[in-house]
Amino acid sequence: MSPNTHQARTLALFCKVVDNFGDIGICWRFARQLRQEHGIAVTLWVDDLASFRRLCPEVVVGAETQQIAGVAVRHWRDQDGVFAPEDIADIVIEFFAVDIPPGYIAAMAQCQPRPVWFNLEGLSAEEWVEGCHTLPSSHPRLSLTKHFFFPGFTDKTGGLLREAGLEQRRRQFQSDPAAMAAFLAPFGVTAEEMASTKVSLFCYPHAPVAALFEAWQQGDEAVTCLVPEGVASETVQAFLGAAAQAGAARTVGSLRVRVLPFVAQPDYDKLLWACDLNLVRGEDSFVRAQWAGRPFVWHIYPQDENLHHVKLRAFLGRYAGDIDSLIRFALCWNGAEAAPQQDGWAALWSAFRADMPQMGSLTEAWQQKMMANGDMSGNLLQFACSLRSVAG
C-alpha cells in the first residue's frame, strides 16, 4: 500500500453457493469487474467449483488454486489454520453473511491498518434496506468493524452491478437482427423461430411451468421457449416426451420448446438480449434482465413464511408502475396469488402479452433510473476508500 494513497489494491471475496448459480454468478461478475475495470487483485474463495464451472467453463473443478480472467480462485473448503497479516487483503467481503475462517479474521485484527470488512448483502427493494446500508457492526472480541453493504434500487443503496460499456454492447447487438440470429443459430433456432415470440426460461422447480406451457400451446401466437438444460427439467421432459438434454426440441400447438446448453455469462447476456421476454430467477439473472432492455418476470428465491413474497411485492411496487398484467403475472408465477379460475394462465398470458410493448418502454426508463444510482462495484470501492482514509 502506497503511503500516499488510501486506495485498496487487494480484495478477498468469500462465497458459499446456496442458490446453485445465483451466488457464484454475482460474485464472479463482481470479481471480474473489480479486476478488469479497477485493477484490484481479487481472490475469490468459493466452496462449489462444479456449479461455478457451469457459468465459467475455464474452471478446473479439482484445483485448489487457479487463475481465471486475472482472478485468483481458491477452493474454499474448511480451511482455517493460521493466516498471517500479509495473507490478508485490503478489502475483505463476505457475501450474504457467510462465516469466513476464524483464523482469517484473527489475522485481520493484526493488520495495520485494519482491512475494510464488508458483509455484501442480498438484493432487496424493501425500504428498510436504505437505513441499514453502510451501517457498522463491531466484532464482539476483536478490534474490527464490519460494514453492511446493500445493493439496491435507489441512491441510498449500493446500486446494481453493471460493467462499463454494457449498455453500448447491448444496444449494438439488439440493433443487428443478423447478429441475434447468428448467436441463436448454433443452438438450433431457425428463422421461423426467430420470427416467433422468443422467451428465455430460467426458474426454480416449483414454478407453474406446465400451466404456462399449456396456455402457450393453445394460443394464437407462435412462442419459442428457450430453456437451459436442467431448468424445469420434469416439465420440459414431459413436454418433449424425451430427455430434456441440450439440443432437444418439440412443437405442440403454438409452442416450440428448445433446450439449450448452459452458457458462460457473456453468452447468457446475449440470450437475454435476443429474446422478447425473459423469465429469470434468483438475483444474478434478475439483475441481468434489468440491463437487457426487454420485458422480464422475476421468480424469486423462496423463503420460510413466504417472506420472499414481501420482497417481490416491494420490487413490483418500485418497478411495475400501473401495468396490472405484469403485477398479476408475477404474483401468480411466484405463488403469491392464485391464477384466475376462468381461463387461468391463458387469461394471464393474453393480458400480459398485450402489454409487452408498454413493458419494453418501462424497462428502458428503469434502466436510466438505475444507471443514475451508479455502479455497485464503483460505489463499494468509493465507500471502502473513505473508510481507509478515516482509518489511515
Secondary structure, DSSP 8 states (H G I E B T S, - for coil): --TT-----EEEEEE--SSTTHHHHHHHHHHHHHHHHH--EEEEEES-HHHHHHH-TT--TT-SEEEETTEEEEE-SS--S---GGGS-SEEEEETT----HHHHHHHTT-SS--EEEEE------THHHHHTT-EEE-SSSS-EEEEE---SSTTS--B---TTHHHHHHHHHT-HHHHHHHHGGGT--HHHHTSEEEEE---TTS-HHHHHHHHHHSSS-EEEEEETTTTHHHHHHHHTS---TT-EEEETTEEEEEE----HHHHHHHHHHSSEEEEETTHHHHHHHTTTS-EEEE----GGGHHHHHHHHHHHHH-TT-HHHHHHHHHHTTSS---TTTHHHHHHHHHHHTHHHHHHHHHHHHHHHHTT-BHHHHHHHHHHHHHHHH-
